[in-house]
């Protein structure tokens, strides 16, 4: 293996460390900002475990692409260096990009979805109120007879 391939694989492992740090930071932030009784809080350990498994699989996939899956002793150290590099250098820019994406993309999409849901819910309420208004005279006239037919008599058992 040439020196340039080793250097490229070292940079790839540092890059996977940076991405792993960003992903685990994202998961931790999402869990921290979820509600106290949220389902995300209840399954926080499982979510973080799944996150670490995904990070590990992605790391070995990158290792497979760069070096045909050959693992070297310095790979875990390079990945830990990448995570420390994320904490020291890339933490603020990644957080800024995340807040910007949240503000520009996610919040407007959620607002649109909730607005559509609210409009549909109001339309269903209006239709039900109209149906109730139209059927109210029949319910007043025949409601007691309908209730009596569905009640079981003691002699029928």
N, C-alpha and C positions, 0 to 999 in steps of 0.2 A: 504494500500500500504506500503510495507516494505521500510526500509531506503535504502537498496541496489538498489531497483527498482527506487527510487527517485534520487539516485546518478547517476545511469545509464542514466536516462532520462535527468538529468542536463547536463551530459557529451555529450549526443546526441544533445541537444539544442546548447551547445557551439560549437560542431562540425558543426552543420548546419550553425551557425553564421560564422565560419571560411570559410566554402564552399561558403556561400552567399557573404562574403567579396571578396573572390577570383574571383567569377563569375562576380560580379559587377565591380571589378577592371579590369577584362579581357574585359568586354564590354566597359568600359570607355577608356581603352587604345586603343582598336580597333577603336573607334570613333575618338579619338584624332589623331591617325596616318593615318586616311583616308584623302583623298584629300579634298580641300576646296569646290569643286563642286561635290563631290561624292554623290551618292544616300544614302550612309550610313549617311552622315552628314545631309542630308535633313530629314531623318526619325529618327534622334538620340533620340528624346523624346519617340517615339513609341517603338524603340528597347529597351531603358532602362525600359520602362513600362512593356514590355513583359518579360524582364529579372527579374524584381521584382515579377511579377506574377508567373513565373516559380519557383523562389526561395521560394515564399510563399507556392505554391503547394507541392514542395519537402519537405519543413519543416513540413507541416501537414501530409504528407505521412510518414515521419520518426516518427512523433508523434503518428501516427496510429500504426506503427509497434512496437514502444517501449511501449506505454501505452494505446493501443486500442483507441486512439483519445482523451484521457482525457487531457484537457488543464488546466494548472496551472498558477497562477499569476506570478511566477518567470520565466516562459518560455521566454517572450520577453526580460527580463533583461539578461538571459543567452545567448540569441542570440546576443544581443548587445555586451555583453562581448566577445563572439566569434569573432565578427567583429573587435572589438578593439584588440583582441589577434592577429588576422590576420595582422592588420596594424602594430603592434609593433614587432611581432616575425616572422611571416611567409611570410611577404611581399617580402623580398629579396630572400628566397629560391624558392618561387613560381615563381617569375619573372625570376630567373636563369633557372629553369626547363622549363618555357615557351620559353625563348630564345633558349635553347638547342633543344627543340622539333622543334621549327621553323627552326633552322639552319640544323638539321639533317634530319627531315622528310618533312616538308611542302615546303621549298624552292626547294629541289631536285625534289619533285613530281610536283610542278608547272613548273619547268624548263623542265621536261620530257613532260608534257602536252603541253606546249607552243611550244616545239620542234616538237612534232608530228603534231600539228596544222600548224606550219610553213612549214613542209615537204608536208603535204596534200595541202596546199594553193599553194605552188610552183608547185606541180604536176598538179593541175588544171590550173594554168597559162600556163604551157608548153603545155598541151593538147589544150587549147584555142588558143594559138599562132600557133600551128600546123594546127588546123582547119581553122584559119583565113588565113594562108599561102596557104592552099589547095583550099579554096573557094574564094580567092582574084580575080583570073581571071574571075570567074563567076559574082562576085559582080561588077567588072569593066564593064563587058559586059551587064549584065541585071539589074544593080542597078537602073538606071533611069526609066526603064520600070516598075519595081516592085514598086518604089515610086509613079509613076503616077497612078497605079491601086488602091492604097490605098488612094490617095487624092480624096476628094469629089468634084465633080463639082457643080457649082452653079445651073445648070439646073436640076440636079438629085434631088434636095430638093423639 
